[in-house]
Amino acid sequence: MSDLCLLSLTLNQALDKQPKVEPFQITHSSPKSTPTSPTARNNPGQSSNQSCRQSKIPQNPIQQNAIAPPDRAPLPSTRPPHSPPLPLPSSTSPRRGPTSGIQLYRQRLAALRNGRLYTRLPMDSFQPAWQGATGQPTYPQWRKLLNLESRAVARGQGERRLAVLVGDSLSLWYPAEQLPNQHLWLNQGISGDTTQGILQRLEDFRQTRPEVIYVMAGVNDLKQGKTDRAILKNLQSIVTRLQKQHPRADIVLQSILPTRTAQIPHERIERLNHWIAQLARSRNALYLNLYTDFVDWDGMIRSDLTTDGIHLNAQGYRLWQTGLQQATTFIAQRRPSPAIALNR
């Protein structure tokens, strides 16, 4: 079966009841790995294959001395040291797909109604269903749609390898055509979501059988003034619950990306990423360090990678794609070959 062609009558009925919306670097802990020295954190003049910029790291906000040291050196960064920024995407090539939340919502809903999954379709698919749509889908509507997509994937996955993106708007707007084609992909991102919101909706894709789950969260918590302790405790709970729900899946905690907003001090993001990396190691999860490749000399996100200082442009997503591909390759090398190859 080359696509998710069969959805049950129950799923179709559930779709009909949908309310209308009006107008790169990986570290991990493994019992079989050989201990090595902890990797030094990066600063602006050094090679970008280090895990963090230089900053004073306080004691563990969750529990002092509770984090185990790393036992494997990180993979190299996705960007060579001192390399110039990649060129900006051409302004003469406008996005062919949805450009607003309501348009993306309508497109994904139309795909489901037709027994398809939007991550496996061209970005301009079902254009009549979403072009010109106005308004804004609510959080409950997004959550219901994502749950329906996960149910569809659970029914149609078969022996195909599944990967899941979990997060906020950065994950929500990840271009489907840039997802590594070794997997079937389920996108569980919701704009504006926090670590607490994500923790509460992990049940929505419990029935799926992913090989790997990528989690990126925390920037909205920072915008809302949440403490480091609260963010890390939620991330710890997310990892624990995902490992319980999906014991065969690799859980990948991705670093919080730098921003260009005075509301979020870059020193705080660096500090949190340090503890997120340690959290991943202590919980036998993986850590994907995207921060190092996205950060500029001033501690903020590189201006050629962002649209507004937080969200990513096409160039930013291409850099993220490099990190995901690196992680996908790394994980595949640790696992047996799948019985059936995935045809995108």
C-alpha positions in Angstrom: 0.0 0.0 0.0 1.7 3.3 -1.1 -0.5 5.6 1.0 -3.0 5.8 3.7 -5.9 4.8 1.5 -8.3 3.2 3.9 -9.9 5.0 6.8 -12.7 3.5 8.7 -16.3 4.6 8.7 -15.8 5.7 12.3 -13.0 8.0 11.2 -15.0 9.5 8.4 -17.9 10.2 10.7 -15.5 11.8 13.2 -14.2 14.1 10.4 -17.7 15.0 9.4 -18.3 16.2 13.0 -15.3 18.5 12.9 -16.4 22.1 13.8 -16.3 24.5 11.0 -13.6 27.3 11.2 -14.7 30.6 9.9 -13.4 33.0 7.4 22.9 18.9 14.9 24.5 17.0 17.0 23.4 13.8 18.9 24.4 12.5 22.2 22.9 9.5 24.0 23.3 7.1 26.9 23.7 3.5 26.1 24.7 0.5 28.4 26.9 -0.7 25.6 28.8 2.5 25.0 32.3 3.2 26.2 32.6 6.2 28.6 34.4 9.3 27.3 35.1 12.7 28.7 32.2 15.2 28.7 32.4 17.5 25.6 33.3 21.1 26.3 30.7 23.7 25.6 31.1 25.9 22.6 31.8 29.7 22.5 31.6 32.1 19.5 35.3 31.6 18.5 35.4 27.9 18.6 34.4 25.0 16.3 30.7 24.4 16.2 31.0 20.7 17.0 30.6 21.5 20.7 27.4 21.1 22.6 26.8 24.6 24.0 28.3 28.2 24.1 30.3 29.2 27.1 28.1 30.2 30.0 28.0 29.7 33.7 25.8 26.7 34.3 24.1 26.5 37.7 23.3 23.4 39.6 20.5 21.2 38.2 17.2 23.0 38.6 15.3 19.7 39.1 17.5 18.0 41.6 21.2 18.7 42.5 23.6 16.0 41.4 20.8 14.0 39.8 22.2 14.1 36.2 24.5 11.4 35.0 27.6 12.5 33.0 27.6 11.8 29.2 29.1 8.5 28.2 29.5 9.0 24.5 31.0 11.9 22.5 28.6 13.9 20.4 28.5 13.5 16.6 29.9 16.4 14.6 27.9 19.5 14.0 26.0 20.0 10.8 27.9 23.2 9.9 31.7 23.3 9.6 33.5 25.8 11.9 33.8 29.3 10.5 31.7 28.5 7.5 29.8 31.4 5.9 26.0 31.5 6.2 24.2 29.7 3.5 22.5 32.0 1.0 19.0 33.3 1.6 16.1 31.6 -0.2 15.1 33.4 -3.3 12.3 36.0 -2.8 11.1 35.3 -6.3 10.0 31.8 -5.3 6.9 32.2 -3.1 5.6 29.3 -1.1 3.2 27.2 -3.1 1.4 25.8 -0.1 -0.6 27.2 2.8 0.7 30.4 4.4 -1.6 30.7 7.4 -2.8 28.4 10.2 -6.3 28.1 8.8 -5.1 27.3 5.4 -2.8 24.5 6.7 -5.6 23.2 8.9 -8.0 23.1 6.0 -5.5 21.4 3.8 -4.8 18.7 6.3 -8.5 18.1 7.0 -9.1 17.8 3.2 -6.3 15.3 2.9 -7.8 13.1 5.7 -11.3 13.3 4.1 -9.7 11.8 1.0 -7.8 9.1 2.9 -4.4 10.8 2.6 -1.8 12.1 5.0 -0.5 15.6 4.2 3.1 14.8 5.0 3.1 12.5 1.9 1.6 15.0 -0.5 2.9 18.0 -2.5 2.6 21.2 -0.5 -0.1 22.7 -2.8 -2.4 19.7 -2.6 -6.2 20.2 -2.2 -5.8 23.9 -3.0 -9.5 24.5 -3.5 -10.2 23.4 0.0 -7.9 26.0 1.6 -7.0 28.8 -0.8 -8.5 32.0 0.5 -9.5 30.6 3.8 -9.6 33.1 6.7 -9.9 32.9 10.4 -7.9 30.9 12.9 -8.4 27.3 14.1 -8.6 26.9 17.9 -6.3 24.8 20.0 -9.0 22.1 20.5 -9.6 21.9 16.8 -5.9 21.4 16.1 -5.7 18.7 18.8 -8.7 16.9 17.4 -7.2 17.0 13.9 -3.9 15.7 15.0 -5.6 12.9 16.9 -7.5 11.9 13.7 -4.3 11.9 11.8 -2.6 9.6 14.3 -5.6 7.3 14.2 -5.3 7.1 10.4 -1.6 6.4 10.7 -2.1 3.7 13.3 -4.6 2.0 10.9 -2.5 2.3 7.7 1.1 2.1 9.0 1.6 -1.6 8.4 5.3 -2.5 8.5 6.4 1.0 7.6 8.8 2.9 9.8 7.1 5.8 11.6 8.7 9.0 12.9 6.8 11.7 14.9 7.5 15.4 15.3 6.1 16.8 18.6 6.2 20.5 19.4 4.9 24.0 18.7 4.7 26.2 15.6 8.3 25.4 14.6 7.3 21.7 14.2 3.9 22.5 12.9 5.3 24.4 9.9 8.1 22.0 9.1 7.9 21.5 5.3 6.6 18.0 4.6 8.8 17.7 1.4 12.0 18.2 3.6 11.2 15.3 6.0 13.8 12.5 5.6 12.2 9.9 3.3 13.3 6.8 5.3 10.1 7.2 7.4 6.4 7.7 7.3 6.0 11.0 9.2 3.3 12.2 11.7 3.4 15.9 12.6 2.1 16.6 16.1 3.0 20.3 16.4 0.5 22.9 17.5 1.2 26.7 17.3 1.8 28.3 20.6 2.1 25.1 22.6 4.1 24.7 25.8 5.8 21.8 27.5 2.8 21.4 29.7 0.4 21.4 26.8 2.5 18.8 25.0 2.6 16.6 28.1 -1.2 16.6 28.3 -1.7 15.5 24.7 0.8 12.7 24.4 -2.1 10.3 24.7 -3.4 11.5 21.4 -1.0 9.4 19.4 -0.6 6.5 21.9 -2.0 4.0 19.4 0.8 4.6 16.8 4.0 2.6 16.6 6.8 5.0 16.0 10.5 4.2 15.6 11.6 7.6 16.7 9.9 10.6 18.3 11.4 14.1 18.0 10.5 16.6 20.7 11.2 20.4 20.5 9.5 22.6 23.1 10.3 25.4 25.5 10.3 28.7 23.6 6.7 29.4 24.4 7.3 28.6 28.1 10.0 31.1 28.1 7.8 33.7 26.4 5.2 33.1 29.1 7.7 33.5 32.0 7.9 29.9 33.1 10.8 28.9 35.3 13.7 26.7 34.2 12.6 24.1 36.8 9.1 24.0 35.4 10.3 23.5 31.8 12.8 20.8 32.7 10.3 18.9 34.9 7.8 18.9 32.1 10.4 17.7 29.6 11.4 15.0 32.0 7.8 13.9 32.3 7.4 14.0 28.5 10.4 11.6 28.1 9.2 9.3 30.8 5.7 9.1 29.4 6.8 8.6 25.8 9.2 5.8 26.9 6.3 4.1 28.7 3.9 4.5 25.8 6.4 3.7 23.1 9.0 1.5 24.6 10.6 0.5 21.3 10.9 4.1 20.1 14.0 6.3 20.4 13.1 9.6 22.0 15.1 12.6 20.7 15.1 15.8 22.7 16.0 18.7 20.4 17.6 21.8 21.7 15.7 25.0 22.1 16.6 27.3 19.2 18.0 30.8 19.7 15.8 33.8 19.1 16.1 37.5 18.4 13.8 38.8 21.1 14.8 40.7 24.2 12.0 38.9 26.0 14.1 35.7 26.0 17.8 36.2 27.1 20.1 34.0 25.1 22.0 33.0 28.2 18.9 31.3 29.5 18.4 29.3 26.4 22.1 28.2 26.5 21.6 27.2 30.2 18.4 25.2 29.4 19.9 23.4 26.5 22.8 22.3 28.7 20.3 20.8 31.1 18.2 19.3 28.3 21.3 17.5 27.0 22.0 16.2 30.5 18.4 15.2 30.9 18.5 13.2 27.7 21.7 11.4 28.7 20.3 10.5 32.2 17.1 9.1 30.7 18.7 7.1 28.0 17.3 9.4 25.3 19.0 11.2 22.4 19.8 14.9 22.2 19.9 16.7 18.9 21.9 19.9 19.2 20.5 22.3 16.6 21.3 25.4 18.7 25.0 25.5 17.8 24.3 25.7 14.1 21.5 28.3 14.4 23.2 30.7 16.8 25.1 33.8 15.6 28.1 35.4 17.2 25.8 37.6 19.4 24.0 34.6 20.9 20.9 35.2 18.8 19.5 33.2 15.9 21.2 33.8 12.6 19.3 36.5 10.8 19.5 34.5 7.5 17.5 31.7 9.1 14.4 33.4 10.5 11.4 35.4 9.4 10.7 37.3 12.7 13.4 36.4 15.2 11.6 33.2 16.4 10.1 31.4 13.4 12.2 29.8 10.6 12.4 30.7 6.9 13.1 28.2 4.2 16.8 28.3 4.8 16.3 27.6 8.5 14.2 24.5 7.8 16.8 23.3 5.4 19.4 23.5 8.2 17.0 21.7 10.5 16.6 19.1 7.8 20.3 18.4 7.9 20.1 17.7 11.6 17.1 15.4 11.2 18.8 13.5 8.4 21.9 13.1 10.6 19.8 11.8 13.5 17.8 9.5 11.2 21.0 7.9 9.8 22.5 7.5 13.3 19.3 5.8 14.6 19.1 3.6 11.5 22.6 2.3 12.1 21.6 1.1 15.6 18.6 -0.7 14.4 18.0 -3.8 12.1 17.0 -3.1 8.6 13.2 -2.9 8.1 11.4 -5.8 6.5 9.7 -3.5 4.0 11.3 -0.4 2.5 9.3 2.8 2.6 8.3 4.3 -0.7 7.5 7.9 -0.4 
